[in-house]
C-alpha cells in the first residue's frame, strides 16, 4: 500500500549562535563559515527587509504619518535627504550636538538647513543624544529614532563608544513610542555581530546588542546601510572633523522593545483526583508553562500545526479518534502506574506535589465537605501520557483497527540544557492492530517517511519490540517512541506511540531554541499566521551571552542535583540556557564533595543585560545555602 505524504514545506535558514568561552563577560564563538552564511542570507533577503525609506513612507508596520527623530546630525544632509525621500508621510525632527553657528560652518549645512525649514521639519541644536529626556523633546514621543555613525569624537576607544551607545539607548526609550524602532548605523565591524564582515573580536567591538539590552531593547533586524538611496547625503564627523566615515559595508541595526523580565508569580491550582479535590501550589519554575492552550484547535502555534498535519497523514491509513477527556493536572502515585512510563522515567524525574488542602468529594453533590492535613497518597504532575494507556484501553468505545489519540503537556525534572525542556507537549497514539506485521509496518513506514526529511530516524532498541525515534542534532536525542505489546489472545497487538511535539516543531520550523516555543511575545506566533508563510526568523538577533561559575560543598549522599537545576530555573526566570558541571572534587578525609557549575545566561526572546544576569547570579548564590543546605566556596 502506497502512502501519499504531504508535509509542511518549510525552508531551513542558516542561523548563528553564541557560546561561552570566558568567565563573567559577554562572549561569542561562531561555527566555521557561519558569518559568511549569515551575510549571504542577509544579501538574499535585502530586497525584502525594511530600509528607512520604506519605514517612513508608510509601507511598513507603523502607520503614517510618522514622528521621526534624528540624533547627532552633523551637516543635516541625511535629514534633508530623508525628508525628500519620505515626502509628506513623516514628521522629521533633526537634532545636532553643536551650536547652530558651529553647525552652519560645515560644508553644505546651510543649504540643508534651508531645505529642512522649507519641508516643515523641526531642528534643535545643542541636543545631547545621551540625555534626550532632559531637553525640549521630553514632552514628545517618536515612532522612529535614528542615530547614524555615533562616535565620541577624536581617537576615543571602544569602551567610550560602548558607553555612548548604552547611554543613548537608555535615553532614547524615554521618548520612544510603544512599538517604535531605534535605527543605529555603524561602520563595518563596530557592531560586534556575525553580520559584520570581517567580524571583529568581541572585546574589540562596540557590543551594540549588549549595550541595547541595558535599556530593554533587542536587535530585531540588521541590513546594509544603503547610502546611495540618499543622493545628497554626505557623512561627516570622523574624529570630530568635517570628514566622512567609511560607510562601505556599514550596517543599519534596528532595535525594538522586548518584554521585560519579571519576578515569577506563585499560582495555586485545583485538581480532582479520584474522590478528592486537591488544592496545590504549582512549581514556580513551571509557571510560564501552565494553561497556555497551545493545542487548542483554533491555535496557530507550531506545536498544534505539527500535530494537525501529522494526524492528517495518519488518517489516510487508519481512523483516528480523539480521547475527549479532561485529565487533571495530578496523578496519584502507585508502583503500577509508574511502570507504564518505562525505564526512561524514574521517581526522581517527577514533580511531586505537596497539597495545600485536600477535600473529600461528597457522593451526591460532589462538593467539598471536609478536609485533612495531608493527602492519603503522593501526588505528582504527569511525567508522560503513557500513564493513560490503561484508561484508553478500558474505554467502552475502544475497538480494533482505530488509533485513539490523546495530547497535552507533561512535566519532568530535567537538567537546564538547550536540548531538554521541563515541560513539553506529548502526543499519545494507542491502537489494537492485527498481529500480522503489515499494519505495524505501515505505521512505522508512515512515521519514517514523514519525519526523515527533518533528520529523524527510527531505530530499533536492542532488537526488542520497542522502536524509538531519535532526533539527531548535535547528538542523539529522543523525540518519540513506538512500542508494540502482545495482547493475551495473540490475535491483536497493542501499538503505543508517543511523540514530543515540541522537539518536532522546533526541528521542522527551524526554531533553534526550544524556549521560543513558550515565548509570550506576539512576534513569535506572528510567524505562523496563515498570512505570514515561510520559515521562522528570530525576532531577537544575536542575543548576548554571559557566563558565570558557581561552586559549593555538598554532602554527596544527600545532594539533589535536579533540585539545583530547578532553583536555577526559578531564580533566572528561564534566562539560563545551560548549566553544566565542569568540576567535581571529593575531599579525601572530610567526605564532602565540591561541585562547580558553569551557567550560560542567554535569552532567546527578551533583552538580557549583563547587570541583570549578574543580579540573578548573586541571588542564586544567596538562595543555595538556604534551600539546598550547601556551603558556598
N, C-alpha and C positions, 0 to 999 in steps of 0.2 A: 504494500500500500504506500503510495507516494503522499508526502505531506507538503503542502504548499505553505511556505513560510513567508510572511510579510512582517518585517520587524521595523523598529524605529530607525530610520535612516539619519544618523547623526554623524556629522563630520567632526573628527577629532582635531583639536587645535593644540599645537605645542605650547607648553607653559614652562615658566621658570619658577624657581623657588629658592628659599634661603635655608641654610643650615648653619648651626653654631660651630665656631672654631676657636672661640676665645671666651674668657670668663667676664661676666658682668658688663658687657658693652654690646652695641649694635654690630652685627657681623653678617657676612654673606658668603656663600660658596655656591657656585653655579656648576651644573654638569657641563661637560665639554660641548662646545658649539651651541649652547642654549641661547647665548646672546645673539648669535647670528640668526638662529631660527626665529627668535622673537622679532628682530628687526625686519626680517623678511615678511613675517606675518603683518607687522605694522605697515610696511610698504604696500602689501596687497590690500589691506583694509583702508588705506589712506583716502581712497575715493569716497568712503562711506563714513569716515569719522567726522566729528564736528570741527570745523575751523571757526575762527572767531567771527567771520562774516556771517556764516550760517546761524550762529548762536544769536547774533544781534538782529538779523533780518527776519526773525520770527519763524524760521524753518526748523526750529529745534524744539526742545521740550518746554522752554519758557515761553510765555505768551507776550506778545508785543503790546504796547511799547515797553522797552526795557530800560531800567536805570543802570547805567554802566559807569563805573568809577575807574579811572586810570591813575596809577600811583607812580611817582618817580619819573615823570616826564622830563625830558631834557629840552629839546628844541620843539616839542609839541608836534613833530612830524607824524608820529603814529596816531595821535588823537585826530589830527586833521584828515589823515588817510582813512581812518576808521569811520569818521562822520560821513565822508564821501561814499564809502563802500556800503554803509548801512542805510543811507538815506534817512528818511524820517522815522524809521522803526525803532530808533534808540535815542534815549536822552543821555548825552555824554557829559560827564563831569571830569575834567582833566586837572590834575594837581602836579605841582612842581616843588622840589625841596628848596630851590634857590629863591631869592627875592626877585621881584618882577624885573628890576633894572638889570640884574645879572643874567637872568634867563633870556632877555631880549638880545643880549650880545652874541648869543650862539648863532651859528650860521643857519639862516633860514627861519629863525624863531619868530621874527616879527611878522613875516608873511603867514606863517602857520597860525599865529595868534589871531591875525585878521580873519583868516578863513574860519576859524573856530567861532569867533564872535558872530560872523555872518550866518553860521549854521545854527546859532542859538545855544551853543554849548556853554557850560559854566566852567570858569577857570579860577583856581585858587593857587596862591603862591605861599611859600614857606610852610608847606604841609609836611610833617614828619610821618612817613609811612609806618612807623612803629608806634604811633600814638594818634591814630585816626579818630578815636573816640574823644579825644581832647580838643579837637578842632571844631570849626563851624559845621563839620559833617556829622557831628554826633546825633543830631536830630533826624538824620536821613538814613535810609537803608537802600541797598543796591542788590540787583539781581546778579550782577557780574562785576568782579573786581580784577583788574589786570595790572600786573607788575612785570614789565619786560626788563630782563637782564639786571636784576638787583645787584648792587655791589656797594661795599662800604667805602670805596674810594682808595686811590693810590695803591700801594702794594700790600693791601690787607690780606691776611692769611685765611685759610678755610674756616678756622674756628670763629673768627669775627663775622664772616659771612653766614655761617650757620646760625649764629646768634641773631643776625639781622633777619634771616628768614623766620626764625622762631617768633621773634617779637612782632614781625609783620603779620604772621598768621594769627597770633593772639589778638592783635589789634583789629584785624580785618573782620573777624567773626562778630565783633561788636556792631558792625554796620552792614553785615551781610544778611539778606533775607533768607527765610527758610526755603530750602530747595535751591538756593543760589550757588554760584560757582566762583572759584578763585583760579585765575589763569596766571601762571608764572612761567615765563620763558627763560631758559637757562642755556648757556653755551654747552657745546658737546662735552660730556664728561663731568660737568659740575653736579648734576642731579644725583648721581650715585646709583642709578638704576641700570638693569641689563639692557635697556633701550639705548643707552649711550654706546657709541662705537668709535674708538675702543672704550671699554669700561675702565674707569679708574679704580684703584684700590679704595675700599670703603672708607678707610680712615683719611684718605686724601680727597674725599668728595664733600659736597655740601650736605649730604644726607637729607635731601629735601623731604622725603616721605616721613622720616623720623621727626623732623622739625615740625611738620604739619600735624603730626599726631599729638604734639603737645597742646594743640588748640582743638583737638577733637575732629580733625579732618583726615580724610583718606584720599589717596590718589585714585581717581576714577577713570582717567583717560590720559593718554600721552600720545602726542602726534608731532610730526615735524613742524617747526616754525617756518611757515612759508612767507618769507618777507617779500617775495615777488608779487604777492597779491596786493600789496600796499605800495604802489609805484612811487609815491612821494615820500615814503618812509626812509629816514636816514638815522641809523643807530648812532648814538653818541654817549659820552660819559666814561669811556675807557680810562681807568686810572685817574678819574676826576679831570679829564681833559676833553677837548672838543674832538675826540676821536671815537671811531666806532668799534664795537666788539666784533669778534669773529663769529658771524651768525651762520656760517656754513655748518650744517649738521646740528644746528640748535634745535631744541625740543621744547614744545609747549606742554606744560604739566597742568592738568585740570583737577582741582581738588574740590571735594564736596563734603557736607556734613555726614557724620556717621552716627549711629545710635550710641548713646553713652553706656559705659559700664556702671552698673548699679548693684547695691547690696542684694543678695538673693533673699527673697521673702520666704517666710515659712507658710506652708499651706496644709490645712487639715482636710482629709478626705474621709468618705464614709463608704464602707463596703459591706454587703450582705454575704456572709459565708455560712452555708447551712441554715441553722435557725438562730444565728447571731448577727447583730449589727455591730460592726467594728468601726470605731472612730479612731483614726491614726494620723500621725504626722508624716507626710511624705518626705523621704530623704531630701535634704536641702540641695545636694549636688545634682539631683534629678529634676528639680523644679521646672527648668526650661523644657523638659521633655513630657510634661504632663498635659493631658487634654488638648493636644494640638490638632486632632481630627484630620490628619493628612490623608487618610484613606476614605474620606467621605466621597461618595460617587460624583459629586459636583466639583471636587477638588482638582486643581491643575498642578498639584505638587508632583515632581518627577517620580516619587515613590508610587503614587497612585497610577500615574501614566504607565509605568513599567508593569505593575500588577495587571492593569486592564488589558494591555497588549498581550501579555503572557497568557492570561486566561482565554483571550480570544483565539489564540492559536491552539491551545489545548482543547477547546470546544470543537475543533474540527475533527478530533479523534473520539472524544467521549463527551457525554453530557456532564456539565459541571453544575453542582447545586451548592448554593450558599448556605452555610450553617448560621442561621439568623438568630443568634443567642447572644445576649449581653452578659459576658462573663465578668465577675467582679475583679477589682484590682488585685485581690489577695487570694491565696490558696492556703489550705491547712496542711501542715506538714504530715507526711506519712511515708514510711520506707518504700511502699509500693509505688507511690506517685513519683518519687524522685528517681526510681529505677527507670521509669519511662523516658527520662531525658537522656539516657545513655551515659557512657563513661566520660563524655566531654564536660559535664556539669557536676560539680561536687557541692556539698553543703556550704563551703566557704565562698562559692561564687554567687550565692543567693543573698538578696537584700532581705534580711529578716526584720520583721516589724514588731515593735513593742506597742500594743494598742494603748491609746489614751483612755478609752472607755469601751466596754463590751456590754451590749444589751441583748437580752433574750427576746426572740420574737414570739408573740402570742400565737396560739394555734388558730384562733378565729380571725382576729382583726389584723394580725401581723404588724402590731405596733410595739415599740419598746415598752416593756412592762417591768424591767428590772435591770440591775447592773451588778458587776462584780469587779473586783480589784485587778484581776489578772485573767487572761484567757485560759481556756481548758487545754489549749494546744498552742503550737508555734504557728505563726503566720508569716508568709513571705510574698514578695512581688513575683509575678510569673517570670521564671527564667527562660521558658520555652513553651511554645504551643503544643509540644509533644505531650504535655500533661493532659491535654484534652482528647487524645486519641480514643481512649476508652469510652468517654462520653459520646463521641461521634459515632462509634461503632454500635453503641447500645441504643441509639435513636430508633424510634419506631419506623421512620422512613428510610433507614439505611438499607440499601439494596445493592446487589452486584452490578458491575458494569457502569457505575456512576462515581465520578470523583466529587467528594464533598470537600469544600474549601472553607477555611477559616483564616482570618488575618487580623493582626493587631500588634501593638507594641509589646516588647518584652524587655526585661531589665536584668543586667548581670554586673556583678562587681568584677571589674577588669582593670588592669594597669592603664595609666594615662599613656596613650600611644596614638600615633597618626593612623594606625590600622585597625584599632578596636574601639568600639563605642559602648558606653554603659547602657544605652537604650537604642533599640532599632526595631523596625517593623518586620515581622516574620509572616510568611505565607505557609500555611499547612494544607496539604492535599492528602486525603485519605480515600482509598478505593479498594473494593474487593474485586479482583480481576481473576479470570480463569487461570488455572495452574499452568497451562501451556505457556511457553516463554514468549510467544508473539506479542501479547498485549503489553507486557512489561518492557519488552524490547522496543516497541513503538513509543512508549512513554520516554524511555531513555533516549532514543534517537531524536525525538521531538525536542527535548530539552537541550540535547547536544547541538542540534542544528540552530536552535535559537541563540544559544549563548557562546558558541565557538568563535564567532566574529569579534567578540569582545574579550578574548583572552581567557575564556573559562572552559575548562575541560572536565569531563567525567573520568574519574579514576577509581578503580576497584580497590577496596581496602582489604588487604590480607586474604584475597581470593575468597572472601566470605560473601554472605548475602547482602552486605552493606556496600553501597556505592556512594561516594562523596564527590561533590562539586568543589573544585578548587579555583580560587581566583589568584592568578599568577601575576602579581605586580610587585616587583622588588621582593620576591619571595613567594611562598605559597600560603594563601590564606583561605580558610574555609568560607564558602559563601552559601553552602546548602548541603543537603543530604538526601539520598534516595535509599530507602530500606524496604526490603521485601520479606514479609513474615508469612510462614506457612500456617494455614488455617487447620483446625483439628480434623476436618473431613478430607483434607488433601485435595479437595476439588477447587477451592478458591485460594488465592494468595492475597494477603493484605498488603497493599502497596502504600507506603507513607513517604511523602516528600516534604521537606522543609527548605525554604529559601530565605536568605537575608535580603530583603527588598532594598534596603539602604545601600548595601555594597553593590548590588546590581545596578541601581540608579546612578550611583557615583561613577561606576565604570562605563556605563552606556553613554551618559551625557558628558563625560569628561570632567566631573567635579572632583578636583584634586584633594579636597579636604572634606571629610565626612561631616564636620561641624557646620558647614554651609547648608546642609540639608535641613538643619534646625534653625537657621537664621530667621529672626523676626523681621529683618529688613525687607521691605516690599520689593526692592530691586532684585532680590534673588528670584522670587516667584514670577516677576515680570518677564523673565527669560523664557518661561514655559507657557505663556498665554498663547492661544491659537493665533493671535495677531503678531506674535514675535517668534517665528520659527527659526531654526538654526542651532548651532552648537552653543553651549554655555560659555559665556565670557565673564570672568570675575569682575565685580564692580569695585573691588578693592585690590589695586595692583601693587605688587612688590611690598607686602606688609613687612615692617622691620621685625627683626628677631633679637631678643635679649636672652642671655644665658646666665643663670645663677646656679651655684652649687650650694648644697646644704648637707651637713654631716652631723651625726649624733651617735651616742652609745645606746645600745638596746640589750635587753635580755633575749638571746636567740630563741629560747623556747616559748616565749610569750608574745613576741613581736608579731603583729598582724600587718603584713606588708600592704594588703589591699585596703586596710583602714587608712594607711598613709596616703595612698593614691586617692581615696575618697576625700580626704582632708585637702589635698592639693586642688582637686576639682572645686570644692566648695569655696576655698579661700580665693582662688583665682577667677571664679565665675566662668570656668572653661577656657581661660586665656592661656593655659599651659598646653602646648601642643604635644609635648613628650616629657616623661620623667624616666630617666634611665639610671640604673645602678652602675656607677663607674668604679667603685672601690668598696671592698669589704675586708675587714681585718678582725680577727678574733684574738683577744688578749690571751697569751699562753697561761697566765696564772689566775687572773681575775675571772675569766669565763665569759664576760660580756663581749659583745661584738660592736665594731664601729662600721656604720653604713654611710656611704657618701652617694648622694643622688644629684644628677645634673638635670635641671629644669630648663626647658626651652619655652620661653614665652613668645607666642606669636598668635595674633588674632586674624582670622580669615575674613571677618566682615565688619570689624569695628576698629576705630583708631586706638592703638595701644602705645602709650608713650613710655619712655624709659623711666620716668618718675612714677608712673602707675605700676609698672612691673616691679620696681624696687619696693614700693609700698606693699604690694602683695607678698613679696618675698619676706619682708620684715614681719608681716602679720602671720605668715606661716611659721616662722621661727618662734614667734610668741606663743602660738597655739600648740605646737608639737609637744612640749613638756606637759602642758595642761591636759591634753586629750589622749595622748598616746603614752604618757609616762616614760619619755625618753630623756636622756641627758645631752644637751647640746654641746657641741665641740667648738 
